[in-house]
């Protein structure tokens, strides 16, 4: 194949190569993570614009996490439902053995680096004592109404070196029952935080933001969570409406919610109905074969970041996709994929369910982390407030399996050389290889459109494998080990100058 334009490929160990020009400095703010599309743009214009999109610092930090965890916990844990109704008796919430240190230790042992707690699911029950609703832990007899799961969770995660994420569902069936959610109120300027009777807070700053009645309720909830529980690294929204009548749909105040999160937690990635990262489009934990981080997006419903094409489109970012999506596209944006899946069949704990096998979890890992996405694995606490022992063991087995799949990088001690469009690694002696891991330096965007990996055998370069995109992480599994001393990555098509960060070669021990 021919290279679409002149390529410059460098390895992490040889970033300064004589004669290879450097790209512009990586973006350190939000100005180049999206580029506006014009109706007059040609295919060449679209590809050029896509090649100039750069991730923000928060997006780079998020993509480096690889494995993140979800913890679905709330009244559903005790009622057996997956979607609550909003009229549950708060006293049903009775996790008598709550141990969030156990959660953190198990997740860390499983190789996870961030955990997201369902602070509020669609039923509206919140896991901390809020000033703005009685549907919370404060109304339960658990710990005599003094319990605070969010406090315990956030403290435990940080104590064990994990980052903290919060899921606050936009839907709220309890507030619907109280006439706040989906009541048809108009947007108007609201003061956040909205002080209540006997409020002892003295904020340094109040925020005036447009919102409906329910939008203001969400803003006040966000304010409490983001100012009283320490640094938050991910704020997770979905687009759920709950079980309300179709004609009662609430138009969410995304612009105001995004603004408050950016102000109070500037380093937090806003997912997955958010501007920083997107839902991959399924709940199986598997990304597309070629997953682009730069995709066409549009804005709707008060600034909501949305797909220009459907969320489940098989091709979100190729040249053909950019052209196809152009009529509906506002921007080309760095919007990387998060792959969510539960370790059990349900999102909340159910005693009759069992965790997925190690083989299945490993398949999910290679289908997510191995395809330029981040894995979000749900591990639901049980009715005692613990991660079930079977799940804890499975997390450890999962981490150990990945360590056997990708043991010591044989290329780490090799000699790396670079040329336009190529990176070559000399291992010094022949080694068997059956796992290949690649990564672009995404500070310079995502550029690779196709590549091959070759081994020098019997006096000639022989193609071993190949694929399309690389991005932040691409892992290729060979059907059988290949023995060679010299290995080469050759980019066959790219959008602009390529920077290769990792070219790892492994012999699995499975």
N, C-alpha and C positions, 0 to 999 in steps of 0.2 A: 504493500500500500504506500501511497505517497503522503507526505506530511503537508497539511493544508497551508501552512505558513511556517516560516523558520522558527524552530523550537529551541529553547535553551533549558536543559534539564540539569539540575545539580543535586548531589546527594548531601545529606546533613553533614557528613564529614568533609565535604569539599564545596562549601557554599561560595567561596571566593575563587572563581576559576578564571584564569587569564583570558581576556577577550570576550567574556560573557557579560553583556550589559545587565544592569540591575533594574528591577521594576520600581515603580513608585513606592514610597513608604506605606506600610500597612495602615489601614484606617484605625484610628484610636477613638473615634466618635461615631455618631449615627449618620454622618453626611453621605457616605458612599455605600451604605448597605442596601440602598435602593436607588435605581435610576429610572427616570420617567421615560415612558414609551410614547412615541408619536404615531398617529395613524399613517404618516408618510414614511415610516421606517422601512427600509428594505431588509431582506434576510441578512445581508452583510452588516447593516446597521444594528440589528438585533443581536447578532453574535458578538459584534464589537462591544456593545453596551453590556452584554452579559459578562464578557471577559473583564470588564472594569469594576464589577460589583465586588465589594469587599465586606467580610464579616466584621461586626463590632467586637470589641474586647470581651463583652459578656457572652457573645455567641461562640467565640473561640474557646473561652473557658468552659462553656457548657458542652461543646462537642468533644472536648478532651476527657470528659467524665466516663464515657463509654457505657457504664452500667449504673443505672439509677433504680430506685425502688419506690413503689407505691404502697401505702398502708391504708386500705379501706377499713374504717372502724367507725362505729356509731350505733344508733338505735337499730339499724338493720342487722347488726351482729346478733342482736338478742331477739328480734322478731322473725328472723329467717328470710326476710325480704331482700330483694336487690334494689328496688326503688321504693322508698318509704312513702307514706301518705301525708305526713305533716301533722297528723292529729294523734301521734303516739304519746302515751304517758311518759314523760321524761324519767319516771322512776324505773322504767324497764331497763335503763342503762345501769348495769351493776357489774363492772369488771373488778371483782374482789381481789384479784391477784395481779393487778396492773404492774408491769415492770418494763418500762421503756428502755432501761439499760440493757435488758435482755434483747429487745428489738435491735438496738444499736450494735451490740456485740455480734449478734447473728448476721446482720447485714454486712458489717465490716469483714467478718470471717468469710462471707460469700463473695467478697470482692467489689462490693458496692461503695459508691463514693458520695451519694446524695440520696436522701429519702424525702418523700412527699407525703404528708398526712392529710387525710380528708377532714379538714377543719369544719367544713359544712358540706353535706351532700344535698341532694334535691329535696329531701324532707325538711330542711331548714334547721335541724338540730345541730348546735355548735358545741365543740369540744372544749370551750373555755367559757368562763363567766362573762358574758357580754352585757353591756349597758343597754343594748338595743333590742333584746328579745328575751322572753322567759323560756323559750324552747332551747334549753341548754343544760349543761352539767350542773349548774347552780340550782336547778329545779329538781334534781334527783336527790334521793337520800344517800346516794353513794358518797362516801366521805363527808357525810352530813352537809352536803351542798357546798363543800369547800374544795372539791376536786377541780383540777385543771389539767386535762390531758395535753393540751398544746404546750403548756409550761414544762411539763415533765418530758415530753417528746423533744422539744427544742434543746433543753438542757442536756439530755442524754445524747442526742446526736452530736452536739458539739464536743461533749466530753470524750466521745469515742472518735473524734476526728472526721465526722461526716457533715456534709453540707445540709442545710435545712430548706425544704420546700413546703409550700402550703397549697392545698386545693380548696378553693372556695367556689362552690357551684353557683353559677348565675341564677339557676332556678331555685325556688323556695316555696314549697307548697304550704308550709306553715304560715308564711306571710300572706299567701293567697287567701287562706282561711280567715286571716285577720284584716283583709281588705287592703293590703298594701301592695302586694305583688300583682302585676297585671290588672291594675285598677283603672287604666286608661288615663292617668294623670299626665298633664303636660310637663315638658321639660322647663325648668326655670333655674336661676342661680341658687345654689345651696351652699351654706357655710359648713365646712368640715374641719374639725369634728363639730358635730352638733351637741353642745353641752346639755346635760340632763340635770334633773333635780339632784342636789347634793353631790354634784360632780366636782371632784377635787383636782381636776387637771388644769394646768396653766400652760397651754401650748405656746411655743415660741412663735408659731405662725398659724393662722387660720387660712384655709383654702376655699376659694369661691369657684365652684364648678357647676356646670349645667347638668341637671339630672331630673328624672321623674321621682315620685315618692319612693319607689322601690330602689331606683338608682342611688338615691341618697342613703338609703339603708345599707346598701352594699358598700358605698364609700365609707360610711362610718365603721362598718365591719372591717374593711381593709385597713382603715386608719388604726384601729385597735391592734390588729394582728401585726402590722408593720412598724408600730412604734413601741410596743410593750413586750416583745418576745425576742429581741435581739436580731442580728442580721438574717435576712431571708435571701436565698440564692435562686429560688424559682417560685413563681406564682402561676398556678395552673388553673386555667379556665376551660370549660367546654361550652358548647352552645345549647345545652339542654333547656327545655321549657317545662319539663315535668308533665304531670297528668292533668293539665288544665284544658278547658275547652279550646278548640282551634281558633275561635274568634277572639280569644282573650290573650293572644300572644303579646308578650312584653318586648318592646324594642329596647335592647340593652344600651346603656350609656358607655359604650366602649371607649370613646375618646377621653371621657373624664376618668374612667377607671385606669386606663393606661397612664394618663397624666399623673394621677396620684401615686401609682406604683413607681413610676420613673422618679418622682420627687422624693419619696420616702425610702425607696430601695433601688437606687440607681444601678446597682450591680446585678439585680435579679433578672433572670430571663423570664419573659412573659410567654407562657404556653397555654394551651395549644391552639386556643382561639386567641392568639396574641401575635404581636409583630416579630417576636424573636425566633420562634420555632413552631413547627406545624405537626399536626397529626399525620401519620404516614398513610392513613386511610383504611386501616383494618385493625382488628383487635387480636391478631394472631402473632404479632411480634415480628413480622417479616416485611422487609423493605423490598422495593423494586430491584430487579437485577441491575439496572443502571439508575442509581438514585442521585439526582442533582440537588445541590443546595441552593442554586440560583434558579428560581422559577418565576413565571409570570403571575402577578397578583393584581387584585382590584380592591378598592375600598368600598364598603357599603355599611349601612346601619350605624351611622355616627362614628365612622372611622375604623370600623372593624377590618382587620386584615383578612382577606379571603382569597380563595383560589380563583384565578381567571378561568380555569377549567374545573371540572368536578374533582372533589377530593380523592376519588378513587381512580382517576385517569391512569392507565398503565404507563404513560410517558408524560412526565411533568416538565422536563427541562431540555430535551434535545433541540437541535436546530428546527426540526419539523414541528415540535411542540411550540416553540417560540412563535413560529409563523402562524400556526393554527390558532393560538390563543390571542394573537395580536388585537383583534377587534374588541375583545373584552378586557384587555390589559391596561392597567394604569401604570404599573411599575414592573421592572425586573428586580427582584429582591432576593437577598440572602435569607432564605427561610428553610433551614435544614429540618430533617425528619426525625421525629421521636416515635419509636415503635412500642406501643403499650400492649401488654398481655398479662394475664394472671397466672400464677403458679398453679392454681386450682381452676376448676371450671367457672366458678363464680368470682365476683369481685369482693364480696363479703364472705366471711367464714361460714361454712356449712359443714357440720360434723361428718356427713356422709360422703364428702368429697376427698380425694387424695391428690397430692401434688403430682405434677408432670414428671416424667422420668428424666434422668440425667441425659440420655440420648436426645430426648425431645428438646430439652433446654439448650443443649449444645447446638442442635440444628437451628434453634431460634437465635442463638448468639451469632453464628456465622451468617444468618439471614438478616441480621440487623447491624451489629457492630461491623461485621464483615462487608457491609454494603453501604457504607457512608451514612449510618444512622446511629442513634443512641437508643439503647434498650431501656425500657421502663417496665420492670417486672413487679407486679403486685404480689405482696405477701400479706394476707389479711390476718390480723390478730384474732384470737378466739374469744370465747365468752368470759374467760378468766382475765383477759387482757394480756395474753402472752402470744408469741409466735409458736404455733404448734411444734412439738418436738420433731415430728416427721418432716416438717418444712425446714426446720433449722438444720437437720442433718442433710437434707437435699440441697440447701444453699451451699454448705461446705463441700459436698460432693461435686456440685456444679463448678465451684471455683477450682477445685483440684483437677477436674477434667480439663478445663480450659488451660491450666498450667501444663498438663501433659500434651494437649494438642499443640500448644505454642511454647515449647521449652526454650532453652537458650538460643538466641539468635546467632546462627553460624556466621552471618555476615558482619557481626559486631567487631570481629578481629581481622576481617578481610581488608584488602586494599581496594579502595574505590576510586574509579576514574570517571570523568564525565566528558561528553562531547555533545554538540547540538543534537537533541532528540534522543540521547542515550545515556544510561548509567550502567557501568560494568563493575562487577565485584569479583575479585580474585580471592578465593578462600584459602589459597596457599597449598591446599591438597584436596583431593576429591572427597566429597561428602554426599550422602544421600539427602535429598530434599523432597518433602511432600506437602509443605505448607509455605505459602509466599504471602508476605504482608507488605502492602504499599500504602503510602500516604503522601499527599501533596502538602506543601506548606501553604495552608489556606489563608494565611495573612495576605497572600498574593492572589487570592481567588481560587476558583475551581476551573481548571483549563483542559484537562485531559478528556478527550472524547473516545479514544480507542488506543490500545497498546497491546504489545505481545511481550512475553518473557521467554528468553531463549537460553539454552545451555550449550556450551562449546564441547562437542563430543565428536570423536573420530575426525578431528581436524576441521570441523565446520560448525557453524552456529545452527542449531536446530530449535524450532519453535516448540516450547513445552506447553504453554497455555497463553491465554489472552482474554481480554474483556473490553468493556467500554469505559465507564467512568472510574475514577479513583477517589477523589475528594479527601476527606479527613481520614478515612480508613477503608481499605479494600483488602480482603483476605481471600486467597484462592486456594482451593483444596485440590491436590493432584490425586488422580485415581490410583496411582502407583508411584513409589519413590523413584526419583531420577537422580543418578549419580554423576556428578560433574565437579570440576574445580572452578570453572569460570561461568558466571551467570550474567545475563544482560537484560535490562529493561529497555525496550525500544518503543517510544511513543509514535504512533502512526497517524494520529490526527489530534489537533488541539486548537483551542480558540485563540490562545496567545501564548506568550512565554510561560513555560512550565517550571515550577520549582518542586522537586521531589524531596520530601523530608525523610521518608523511611523507605528502604528496600531491604526487608528482612527475609531471611531464608531459614526454614526450620525443618527438623525431622521429628515428627510427632512420636510420642511414646505410648500411644493408645493400643 
